Amino acid sequence: MSTPILVLGAYLLVLIALALWSRRDSQSLKGYFIADKKLPFWVVAFSANATGESGWLLLGLTGMGYTVGAQAYWVVIGEIIGLTASWGLISRKLKKLGDETDSITLPDVMAAKFDDKMHLIRGVAVAIILIMVTTYVTAQMVASGKALSSFVGWDYETGVIIGAIIIVGYTFIGGYKAVSYTDVVQGVLMLLGLILVPAAAIYASGGWSGVTESLQQQDPNLLDMFAVTGDGISGWVVILSFMAIGLPFLGVPQMLIRYMSARDDGEVRKARVMSIGVMIVYLSGAVTVGVAGRALFPGLEDADTIFPTISSNLFPPLIAGLLLVVVLAAIMSTVDSLLLLSSSAVVRDTMQKIFGSDKSDRQLAAYGKFVTVIIGAIGVVFALPDGQYIFWFVLFAWSGLGAAFGPALLGILYYRKITRQGVVAGMLGGFLTSVTWVVVFKEHAYNLYEAIPAFTVGFLLTWLVSRFTWKEEPESGQPNV
């Protein structure tokens, strides 16, 4: 049996063990979808990071570093700012509000402060989540199929199916607790990979001086973070867009739910420090892989293959196998969270809250497991025909989710005169602007990243509509909306 298959088999045994260990805690709705809000800080930190960074970290961002060189470090700066803002502005307040209202989903929290008899907030939130997440899951299934195909030599279709069985399987059995603890395993693997691989590439290039000398010969602009500004406005828009990739950290629900799952406020504060520290290593390591890889392996046809290329060429088979598992881990750590997010939207927010299902908590948890399987199966169906067409939509899935929920949630947490109409307008405005910008305006606006106009519209609509729909009761001072 080949080394890659042995490594993959050992990795899968760890995932199965964690799923079985978590099984007892997945029998209730709160246990299946949010681990009974009992997770320690180190699990919350690694789970938040692993969920926020999919296979894009090890394939897309490394490829960006390979293609544009030092300019990719603007992404690092932007994402760290966005992540720090998310932990600083949202985490503790969201945890507190979630506990006070006994919420287990993000739509729960967003609807809790309002007398929303028509369930407008939940309805809009569920629709956005299902549209974006189903597509996102499909794309990640495509990525897992390609990763397994190159990893163990299976054909693409087999890779998609096996990858889906693995991911859906441990999510089905163990729920949120299994997903969170597997995120720790996957996050640690990603951390080790993003320390070892750039270090090996720099060493093989003759040190950092060797890297810079090679890049200087290829293209001096690869060493200049401001090189693109020579193009005028379009260059500054590129830098602004790179930095804005961190904006959606303020609103992506698959990450924000991690804050709510912490044991208490003290665990949230400790998780914040660990999360930001680990993310600095993730992001800077990924870009450095690309930059050093460009010096070591110039002329690659596909820049996104630089991480597996370095892994295969600079390490012995066993270590190379572990590093290739890191790519699969990055993909899995996002898909499992997306499956639970969409499942909770169907079961908790739609069945229980909107339609008022009288099913027992245990029955609803069982429904949640089967919805997880169904959404995973939908992802497989769309991924099997190679699924390349789906990736253009993923470019704004991250920004679309962030813009839909970020401005509205910040309004709920910080704006005293927020109204349900303002929340709904902010969600729809942020989401639709993100989509419309990509489809209609982006190519005519220097390719400005869609999160910037989408967040702007989301904030404006949340504030303006709330301002014009606010009705204050004289005695209580609370909104009558």
C-alpha positions in Angstrom: 0.0 0.0 0.0 1.4 3.4 -1.0 2.5 6.0 1.6 -0.2 8.6 0.7 -3.0 6.0 1.3 -1.5 5.0 4.6 -1.3 8.6 5.7 -4.8 9.3 4.6 -6.1 6.2 6.4 -4.5 7.2 9.6 -6.0 10.7 9.3 -9.4 9.3 8.7 -9.2 7.0 11.8 -8.6 10.1 13.9 -11.7 11.8 12.4 -13.8 8.7 13.0 -12.6 8.5 16.6 -13.5 12.1 17.3 -17.0 11.6 15.7 -17.7 8.6 17.8 -16.5 10.3 20.9 -18.8 13.3 20.2 -21.8 11.2 19.4 -23.5 11.3 22.8 -23.5 15.1 22.7 -25.2 15.3 19.3 -28.6 14.0 20.4 -30.2 17.3 21.2 -30.7 20.4 19.0 -28.3 22.6 21.1 -25.8 19.7 21.3 -25.9 19.0 17.5 -25.7 22.5 16.3 -23.6 24.3 18.9 -22.1 21.7 21.3 -24.2 22.9 24.2 -22.1 26.1 24.3 -19.4 24.3 26.3 -16.2 24.5 24.2 -12.9 25.6 25.7 -11.0 28.6 24.3 -8.4 26.6 22.3 -11.1 24.7 20.4 -13.0 27.9 19.7 -9.8 29.6 18.4 -8.7 26.8 16.1 -12.2 26.1 14.9 -12.8 29.7 14.0 -9.6 30.0 12.1 -10.0 26.6 10.3 -13.5 27.5 9.3 -12.7 31.0 8.1 -9.8 29.7 5.9 -10.8 27.0 3.5 -8.6 25.3 0.8 -8.2 28.8 -0.6 -5.6 29.5 2.1 -3.3 26.7 0.9 -4.1 26.8 -2.8 -5.5 30.3 -3.7 -3.4 32.5 -1.3 -0.2 30.6 -2.0 -0.9 30.9 -5.7 -1.5 34.6 -5.3 1.9 35.0 -3.5 3.4 33.1 -6.5 1.8 35.3 -9.0 2.0 38.8 -7.6 4.8 38.4 -5.0 5.0 40.8 -2.1 1.8 42.5 -3.0 -0.1 39.5 -1.6 1.0 40.6 1.9 -1.7 43.3 1.6 -4.2 40.4 2.0 -2.4 39.3 5.2 -2.7 42.8 6.6 -6.4 43.1 5.6 -7.4 39.7 6.9 -5.6 40.3 10.3 -7.4 43.7 10.6 -10.7 42.1 9.7 -10.3 39.2 12.1 -9.1 41.4 14.9 -12.2 43.7 14.4 -14.5 40.7 14.4 -13.1 39.4 17.7 -13.0 42.9 19.2 -16.4 44.2 18.1 -18.5 41.2 17.9 -17.3 38.1 19.8 -18.1 39.0 23.4 -21.3 41.0 22.7 -22.6 38.2 20.5 -21.8 35.5 23.1 -23.6 37.5 25.8 -26.7 38.2 23.6 -26.8 34.6 22.5 -26.8 33.3 26.0 -29.4 35.8 27.2 -31.8 34.8 24.4 -31.0 31.1 24.4 -30.0 31.3 20.8 -28.2 28.5 18.9 -28.1 30.1 15.4 -27.2 33.5 14.1 -30.7 34.1 12.8 -31.9 33.3 16.4 -29.8 36.2 17.7 -30.8 38.6 15.0 -34.5 38.0 15.5 -34.5 37.9 19.3 -34.7 41.6 19.9 -37.7 42.2 17.7 -41.4 41.3 17.6 -41.1 39.7 14.2 -44.4 37.8 13.8 -43.9 37.5 10.1 -40.5 36.0 10.6 -39.0 38.3 8.0 -35.5 38.3 9.6 -35.4 34.5 9.8 -36.8 34.1 6.3 -34.3 36.4 4.6 -31.4 35.0 6.6 -32.3 31.4 5.8 -32.7 32.1 2.1 -29.3 33.8 1.9 -27.6 31.1 3.9 -29.0 28.3 1.7 -28.2 30.0 -1.6 -24.7 30.8 -0.7 -23.8 27.8 1.4 -25.1 25.2 -1.0 -22.9 26.7 -3.8 -20.0 27.0 -1.4 -20.3 23.4 -0.4 -20.4 22.3 -4.0 -17.2 24.2 -4.8 -15.4 22.7 -1.8 -16.5 19.2 -2.9 -14.9 20.0 -6.2 -11.7 20.9 -4.4 -11.8 17.8 -2.3 -12.2 15.6 -5.4 -9.2 17.3 -7.1 -7.1 17.0 -3.9 -7.8 13.3 -3.4 -7.3 12.7 -7.1 -3.8 14.2 -7.0 -3.1 12.8 -3.5 -3.8 9.1 -4.0 -4.3 8.8 -7.7 -8.1 8.2 -7.8 -10.1 9.6 -10.6 -11.9 12.9 -10.0 -15.4 11.4 -9.6 -14.2 8.9 -7.0 -12.4 11.6 -5.1 -15.6 13.8 -4.9 -17.7 10.8 -3.6 -15.1 9.6 -1.1 -14.4 13.1 0.1 -18.2 13.7 0.6 -18.7 10.4 2.5 -15.8 11.3 4.9 -17.0 14.9 5.6 -20.7 14.1 5.8 -20.1 11.0 7.8 -18.3 12.6 10.8 -20.6 15.6 10.7 -23.6 13.3 10.8 -22.4 11.3 13.7 -20.8 13.8 15.9 -22.4 17.2 15.0 -20.9 20.5 16.1 -18.6 19.0 18.8 -17.1 16.6 16.3 -16.7 19.3 13.7 -15.0 21.7 16.2 -12.5 19.1 17.6 -11.7 17.9 14.1 -11.1 21.6 13.3 -8.4 21.5 16.0 -6.7 18.6 14.4 -7.0 20.2 10.9 -6.0 23.6 12.2 -2.8 22.2 13.9 -1.9 20.4 10.7 -2.4 23.6 8.7 -0.2 25.5 11.2 2.6 23.0 11.0 2.4 22.9 7.2 2.5 26.7 6.9 5.6 26.8 9.1 7.5 23.8 7.5 6.8 24.5 3.8 7.9 28.1 3.6 10.9 27.4 5.8 12.0 24.5 3.5 11.4 26.6 0.4 13.5 29.5 1.7 16.3 27.1 2.8 16.3 25.4 -0.6 16.6 28.7 -2.3 19.7 29.6 -0.4 18.1 31.7 2.3 16.0 34.8 2.0 18.8 36.5 0.0 18.6 33.7 -2.5 14.8 34.3 -2.8 15.1 38.0 -3.3 18.0 37.6 -5.8 15.9 35.1 -7.9 12.8 37.3 -7.8 14.9 40.4 -8.7 16.1 38.6 -11.8 12.6 37.4 -12.8 10.7 40.7 -12.1 11.7 43.4 -9.5 8.1 44.2 -9.0 7.6 40.9 -7.2 9.6 42.4 -4.3 7.7 45.7 -4.1 4.4 45.8 -2.2 3.6 49.2 -3.8 4.6 48.2 -7.4 1.0 48.1 -8.6 0.4 51.7 -7.7 2.5 52.7 -10.7 -0.8 52.0 -12.7 -2.5 54.9 -10.9 -6.1 54.5 -9.6 -6.4 50.9 -10.7 -3.3 50.0 -8.7 -4.6 51.6 -5.5 -7.9 49.8 -6.1 -6.0 46.5 -6.2 -4.4 47.2 -2.8 -7.7 48.3 -1.3 -9.4 45.2 -2.7 -6.7 42.9 -1.3 -7.1 44.4 2.2 -10.9 44.3 2.0 -10.8 40.5 1.8 -10.8 40.7 5.6 -14.1 42.6 5.8 -16.4 39.5 5.7 -14.9 38.3 9.0 -17.4 40.7 10.5 -20.4 38.7 9.2 -19.8 35.2 7.9 -22.2 33.1 10.1 -20.2 29.9 10.0 -17.4 31.7 11.9 -19.6 33.9 14.2 -21.3 30.9 15.6 -17.9 29.8 17.0 -18.1 32.8 19.4 -21.5 31.6 20.7 -20.3 28.1 21.3 -17.6 29.1 23.9 -18.1 28.0 27.5 -18.1 31.6 28.8 -16.8 35.1 28.3 -13.4 34.3 29.8 -12.9 31.5 27.2 -13.9 34.0 24.4 -11.2 36.5 25.5 -8.5 33.8 25.6 -9.7 32.4 22.3 -9.3 35.9 20.7 -5.6 36.1 21.5 -4.9 32.6 20.3 -6.9 33.0 17.1 -5.2 36.2 16.0 -1.8 34.8 16.7 -2.3 31.6 14.8 -3.9 33.4 11.9 -0.8 35.6 11.5 1.2 32.5 11.0 -1.4 31.0 8.6 -1.6 34.0 6.3 2.0 35.1 6.3 3.1 31.5 5.9 0.8 31.0 2.9 2.0 34.1 1.1 5.6 33.3 1.8 5.1 29.8 0.4 4.1 31.4 -2.9 6.9 34.0 -2.9 9.7 31.5 -2.0 8.1 29.0 -4.4 8.3 31.4 -7.2 12.1 31.7 -6.6 12.5 27.9 -6.4 10.1 26.8 -9.1 9.6 29.6 -11.7 7.3 29.0 -14.7 4.6 26.8 -13.1 1.6 26.5 -15.4 -0.8 26.6 -12.4 0.3 28.9 -9.6 -2.2 27.2 -7.2 -0.2 24.0 -7.2 2.9 25.6 -5.6 2.1 24.2 -2.1 1.8 20.6 -3.2 4.8 21.1 -5.6 7.1 22.1 -2.8 5.7 19.4 -0.6 6.4 16.7 -3.1 9.8 17.9 -4.2 11.4 18.9 -0.9 10.2 16.3 1.6 10.4 12.5 2.0 7.2 10.6 1.1 5.9 10.3 4.6 6.2 14.1 5.3 5.0 14.9 1.8 1.9 12.8 2.5 1.2 14.6 5.7 1.5 18.0 4.0 -0.8 16.9 1.2 -3.3 15.9 3.9 -3.0 19.5 5.2 -4.7 20.6 1.9 -7.5 18.2 2.4 -7.9 19.3 6.0 -8.3 22.9 5.0 -11.1 22.0 2.7 -12.8 19.7 5.2 -12.6 22.3 8.0 -14.8 24.6 6.0 -17.3 22.1 4.4 -18.3 20.5 7.7 -19.1 23.9 9.2 -21.1 24.9 6.1 -23.1 21.7 6.3 -24.1 22.4 9.9 -24.9 26.1 9.1 -27.3 25.2 6.4 -28.8 22.3 8.3 -29.5 24.6 11.3 -31.1 27.1 9.0 -33.5 24.4 7.8 -34.3 22.7 11.1 -34.0 25.3 13.8 -34.9 28.5 11.9 -37.4 27.1 9.4 -39.0 24.0 10.9 -39.0 24.9 14.6 -39.2 28.7 14.6 -41.0 29.7 11.3 -43.4 26.8 11.0 -43.6 26.0 14.7 -42.9 22.3 14.6 -43.9 20.4 17.7 -41.3 17.7 17.2 -39.2 16.9 20.3 -35.7 18.2 20.6 -34.3 14.8 19.9 -36.4 14.3 16.8 -35.3 17.7 15.5 -31.7 16.8 16.1 -32.3 13.7 14.0 -33.8 15.8 11.2 -30.8 18.0 11.4 -28.5 15.0 10.7 -30.5 14.0 7.6 -30.6 17.5 6.3 -26.8 17.5 6.6 -26.8 14.4 4.3 -29.2 15.9 1.8 -27.2 19.1 1.4 -24.0 17.1 1.1 -25.6 15.0 -1.6 -26.7 18.1 -3.5 -23.1 19.3 -3.4 -21.9 16.0 -4.8 -24.5 16.1 -7.6 -23.3 19.5 -8.8 -19.7 18.8 -8.3 -19.5 15.5 -10.3 -19.6 17.1 -13.8 -16.2 18.6 -12.8 -17.9 21.7 -11.4 -15.5 24.3 -12.8 -18.4 26.7 -13.6 -19.2 26.9 -9.9 -16.0 28.7 -8.8 -16.9 32.1 -10.2 -19.8 32.2 -7.8 -17.6 31.3 -4.8 -15.6 34.5 -5.5 -18.5 36.4 -3.9 -19.9 33.7 -1.6 -17.5 34.9 1.1 -18.3 38.5 0.6 -22.0 37.9 0.1 -22.4 36.1 3.4 -20.3 38.7 5.2 -22.1 41.7 3.7 -25.5 40.2 4.3 -24.9 39.7 8.1 -22.1 42.0 9.1 -23.7 45.4 8.9 -27.1 44.2 10.3 -25.4 42.4 13.2 -23.3 45.4 14.1 -26.4 47.5 14.1 -28.1 45.0 16.4 -25.2 45.0 18.8 -24.4 48.8 18.8 -27.3 50.8 17.4 -30.0 51.4 20.0 -32.6 52.5 17.5 -32.2 49.5 15.2 -35.5 48.1 13.8 -36.4 44.8 12.2 -37.1 46.7 8.9 -33.6 48.1 9.1 -32.1 44.6 9.7 -34.0 43.1 6.8 -33.0 46.0 4.5 -29.4 45.7 5.5 -29.2 42.0 4.9 -30.9 42.2 1.5 -29.0 45.3 0.5 -25.6 43.8 1.4 -26.3 40.5 -0.2 -27.8 41.8 -3.4 -25.2 44.5 -3.9 -22.4 41.9 -3.6 -24.0 39.7 -6.3 -25.0 42.6 -8.6 -21.5 44.2 -8.3 -19.8 41.0 -9.5 -22.3 40.4 -12.3 -22.7 43.9 -13.6 -20.3 46.6 -12.3 -17.0 45.0 -11.2 -15.3 44.9 -14.5 -16.2 48.6 -15.1 -14.9 49.7 -11.7 -11.2 48.6 -11.8 -12.3 45.2 -10.4 -13.0 46.7 -7.0 -13.7 43.9 -4.5 -17.4 43.5 -4.0 -17.3 43.5 -0.2 -16.5 47.2 -0.2 -19.7 48.4 -2.0 -21.8 45.6 -0.4 -20.8 46.5 3.2 -21.3 50.2 2.4 -24.8 49.6 1.1 -25.6 47.3 4.0 -24.6 49.8 6.6 -26.4 52.7 4.9 -29.7 50.7 4.5 -29.5 49.3 8.1 -29.1 52.9 9.5 -31.4 54.8 7.2 -34.4 52.3 7.2 -34.1 51.9 11.0 -34.1 55.7 11.4 -37.3 56.1 9.4 -39.1 53.1 10.9 -38.2 53.7 14.6 -41.2 54.3 16.9 -40.4 55.0 20.5 -42.8 54.2 23.3 -42.8 57.1 25.8 -42.9 54.9 28.9 -40.4 52.2 28.0 -38.2 54.0 25.5 -38.1 50.8 23.5 -38.9 50.5 19.8 -42.5 49.7 18.9 -41.7 47.9 15.6 
